[in-house]
């Protein structure tokens, strides 16, 4: 799958090896100001691809991936959550794993879209991911 750089939520991979309770944000925001109908009636997805397998000491670490929107390019604690996954065990997040989250267009209320990952359960010791916006949820 080819991804346009303008559709990336992450210019560099999100480093998910961090302490429990930490939140990691994608370093890019997608500007929706020029888009009047995101997806033009088709569903759109935030796609997270695990680049380096996740790990934690006793394999009870979890990650919750989320899509957020924001009034400016700064995706941070003030960003509004649109949708998120359930907690995913790190043992299921192996290299190459793809997680696709459908984004309900009617819940997008601000100009910029971004992503975040929240670590839970226990400190994670390894793992990175890349995220992008897509019109199809290719999960192979």
C-alpha positions in Angstrom: 0.0 0.0 0.0 1.3 3.5 -0.9 0.6 6.3 1.5 0.8 10.0 0.6 3.0 11.9 3.1 0.1 14.3 3.7 -1.9 11.5 5.1 0.6 10.4 7.8 -0.1 10.9 11.4 3.5 10.0 12.2 6.6 11.4 10.3 8.7 9.2 12.6 7.5 6.0 14.3 5.8 6.4 17.6 8.0 5.0 20.3 5.6 2.9 22.5 8.2 1.7 25.0 7.3 3.8 28.0 5.9 3.7 31.5 2.3 2.6 32.3 -0.1 5.5 32.2 2.0 7.4 29.6 0.4 8.9 26.4 2.3 9.0 23.1 1.1 11.3 20.4 1.7 11.1 16.6 4.0 13.9 15.5 1.9 15.0 12.5 -1.6 16.4 12.3 -3.7 16.1 9.2 -5.3 19.5 8.2 -8.9 19.0 7.1 -9.5 22.6 6.2 -9.5 22.0 2.4 -11.6 18.9 2.7 -15.4 19.5 2.7 -16.4 15.8 2.8 -13.7 13.6 4.2 -13.9 10.3 2.3 -16.7 11.7 0.0 -19.3 9.4 1.6 -16.8 6.5 2.0 -15.6 5.4 5.4 -12.1 6.5 6.4 -9.7 4.7 8.8 -6.8 5.5 11.0 -4.4 2.7 10.4 -1.7 1.8 12.9 1.1 -0.5 11.7 3.4 -2.1 14.3 7.0 -1.6 13.1 8.7 -3.2 16.1 6.9 -5.8 18.1 5.7 -4.6 21.5 6.8 -6.2 24.7 6.5 -5.8 28.5 8.1 -7.6 31.4 5.2 -10.0 32.2 3.3 -9.5 29.0 0.4 -7.7 30.8 1.1 -4.3 29.2 -1.7 -2.9 27.0 -2.1 -0.1 24.4 -5.1 1.9 23.5 -4.9 3.6 20.1 -7.1 6.6 19.6 -8.0 9.2 17.0 -8.4 12.8 18.2 -9.2 16.2 16.6 -7.8 19.6 17.5 -8.4 23.2 16.5 -4.6 23.7 15.8 -1.7 21.5 14.7 -0.7 20.7 18.3 -2.0 17.2 19.1 -1.8 17.0 22.9 -3.8 16.6 26.1 -6.3 19.3 25.0 -7.2 17.2 21.8 -10.7 15.7 21.8 -11.0 12.0 21.4 -13.2 10.8 18.5 -12.8 7.1 18.7 -10.5 4.5 20.4 -9.7 0.8 20.5 -10.2 -1.4 23.5 -7.0 -2.1 25.4 -4.8 -4.4 23.3 -2.4 -6.8 25.0 1.2 -6.2 23.9 1.6 -9.9 23.1 -0.9 -9.5 20.2 1.0 -6.5 18.8 3.7 -8.3 16.8 5.8 -6.8 14.0 3.6 -6.1 10.9 0.3 -6.2 12.8 -2.2 -3.7 11.4 -4.9 -2.1 13.5 -7.6 -0.1 11.5 -10.0 2.2 13.4 -13.0 3.5 11.4 -13.4 7.2 11.9 -17.1 8.4 12.1 -17.0 11.5 10.0 -19.9 13.1 11.9 -17.8 13.2 15.0 -15.0 15.3 13.5 -15.7 18.8 14.7 -12.2 20.5 14.5 -9.7 21.3 11.7 -6.9 18.8 12.5 -6.9 15.1 13.0 -4.2 13.2 15.0 -3.5 10.0 16.9 -2.4 8.9 20.3 -1.5 5.7 22.1 -2.0 5.2 25.9 0.1 2.6 27.6 -1.6 0.6 30.4 -1.1 -2.4 32.7 2.7 -2.2 33.0 5.7 -0.4 31.5 6.3 -1.5 27.9 9.9 -2.4 27.0 9.7 -2.4 23.2 7.5 -1.3 20.4 7.0 1.3 17.7 4.2 2.0 15.2 3.5 4.2 12.2 0.0 5.6 11.6 -1.8 7.1 8.6 -5.3 8.0 7.2 -6.7 5.5 4.6 -9.9 4.9 2.6 -9.5 1.2 3.0 -8.8 -1.0 6.0 -6.2 -3.3 4.6 -5.2 -5.6 7.5 -3.2 -8.3 6.0 
